[in-house]
C-alpha cells in the first residue's frame, strides 16, 4: 500500500480500491445500459451459465470489457487475481439480476433470455 497526496492506493494487482475522503472509487463503472447493450448484441448467443462465478453473464461481460477474468459472487464482483476481501459490491440492479438469474433451471442462458431478466429488474426499480 502506498499513498499519493492524501490518497491511499492499494497495489492494482492485489486490490482495486482507491480511497478519497473515505469513499471508494471503483476501477470501472458498471452501468445497466452498457450491460443491456452487450446482451442485445448477443441476442441468440450463449452469454453465460447461471450460478457460475466466472461464467455468469455479468462476469463474462466484465471480463470482455476489462480484458481479464472477472467473477461475480452473490453481492460482489472482482478480478480473479484479487483476494476475495478486495472484491467490490455490485450495484443494486446487478445484484437483483444475479439473483433472478439463479432461479433459471438452464445450463446456459442466451442473450435474449438474460436481457428479459434485466428488463424485469429495471421494471421493479433495481436501477437505484
C-alpha positions in Angstrom: 0.0 0.0 0.0 1.2 3.5 -0.8 -0.2 7.0 -0.6 -0.2 9.8 -3.1 -1.2 13.3 -1.8 -3.6 12.1 0.9 -5.0 9.2 -1.2 -4.4 5.6 -0.1 -3.9 3.4 -3.1 -3.6 -0.4 -2.9 -1.5 -2.2 -5.4 -3.7 -2.7 -8.5 -2.7 -6.4 -8.7 -3.6 -7.1 -5.1 -6.6 -4.8 -4.5 -8.5 -2.4 -6.7 -9.5 0.3 -4.3 -8.7 4.0 -4.3 -9.9 5.8 -1.3 -10.7 9.5 -1.5 -12.0 11.1 1.7 -13.4 7.8 2.9 -15.1 7.0 -0.4 -14.3 4.0 -2.6 -13.5 4.8 -6.3 -14.4 1.9 -8.5 -12.0 0.8 -11.2 -14.8 0.5 -13.7 -18.4 1.8 -13.8 -20.9 -1.0 -14.1 -23.9 0.5 -15.9 -27.1 -1.3 -16.7 -27.3 0.4 -20.1 -23.9 -0.9 -21.1 -24.7 -4.4 -19.9 -28.0 -4.3 -21.7 -26.4 -3.3 -25.0 -23.9 -6.1 -24.7 -26.7 -8.6 -24.1 -28.6 -7.2 -27.1 -25.6 -7.6 -29.3 -25.6 -11.3 -28.4 -29.3 -12.0 -28.7 -29.2 -15.6 -29.8 -25.7 -16.5 -28.4 -24.9 -18.1 -25.1 -23.9 -15.4 -22.6 -23.2 -17.4 -19.5 -24.1 -20.0 -17.0 -26.4 -19.3 -14.1 -24.6 -19.8 -10.8 -21.1 -19.9 -12.2 -18.9 -17.3 -10.6 -16.5 -16.8 -13.5 -19.0 -17.8 -16.3 -22.1 -15.8 -15.3 -23.3 -13.2 -17.9 -22.1 -10.3 -15.7 -18.7 -12.0 -15.2 -18.2 -12.6 -18.9 -19.3 -9.1 -19.8 -16.9 -7.6 -17.2 -14.1 -9.9 -18.4 -14.6 -9.0 -22.0 -14.8 -5.3 -21.1 -11.7 -5.3 -18.9 -9.6 -7.8 -20.8 -9.0 -10.1 -17.8 -11.0 -12.6 -15.9 -13.7 -11.2 -13.5 -16.0 -13.1 -11.3 -19.4 -12.3 -9.7 -20.3 -14.0 -6.5 -23.6 -13.0 -4.8 -23.3 -9.4 -3.9 -19.7 -8.7 -5.1 -17.5 -8.8 -8.1 -13.8 -8.7 -8.7 -10.9 -9.7 -10.8 -9.9 -13.4 -10.4 -6.4 -12.4 -9.2 -7.7 -10.2 -6.4 -8.1 -11.5 -2.9 -11.8 -12.1 -2.1 -11.7 -9.5 0.6 -11.0 -6.9 -2.1 -14.0 -7.7 -4.3 -16.4 -4.8 -4.7 -20.1 -4.6 -4.0 -22.3 -4.9 -7.1 -24.8 -2.1 -7.9 -28.3 -2.9 -6.9 -29.5 -3.7 -10.4 -26.7 -6.2 -10.8 -27.4 -7.9 -7.5 -31.1 -8.3 -8.5 -30.2 -9.5 -11.9 -27.8 -12.1 -10.5 -30.5 -13.3 -8.0 -33.1 -13.7 -10.8 -30.6 -15.5 -12.9 -30.1 -18.0 -10.2 -33.7 -19.0 -10.4 -33.4 -20.3 -14.0 -33.1 -24.0 -14.4 -31.0 -24.0 -17.5 -27.3 -24.8 -18.0 -26.7 -21.9 -20.4 -28.5 -18.6 -20.8 -28.9 -16.8 -24.2 -28.6 -13.1 -24.7 -32.3 -12.6 -25.2 -33.2 -14.5 -22.0 -30.7 -12.5 -20.0 -32.0 -9.3 -21.5 -35.6 -10.2 -20.5 -34.4 -10.7 -16.9 -32.6 -7.4 -17.0 -35.7 -5.7 -18.2 -37.6 -7.2 -15.3 -35.0 -5.8 -12.9 -35.4 -2.4 -14.4 -39.2 -2.5 -14.1 -39.1 -3.3 -10.4 -36.8 -0.3 -9.8 -33.5 -2.2 -9.5 -31.5 0.6 -11.1 -31.0 2.6 -7.9 
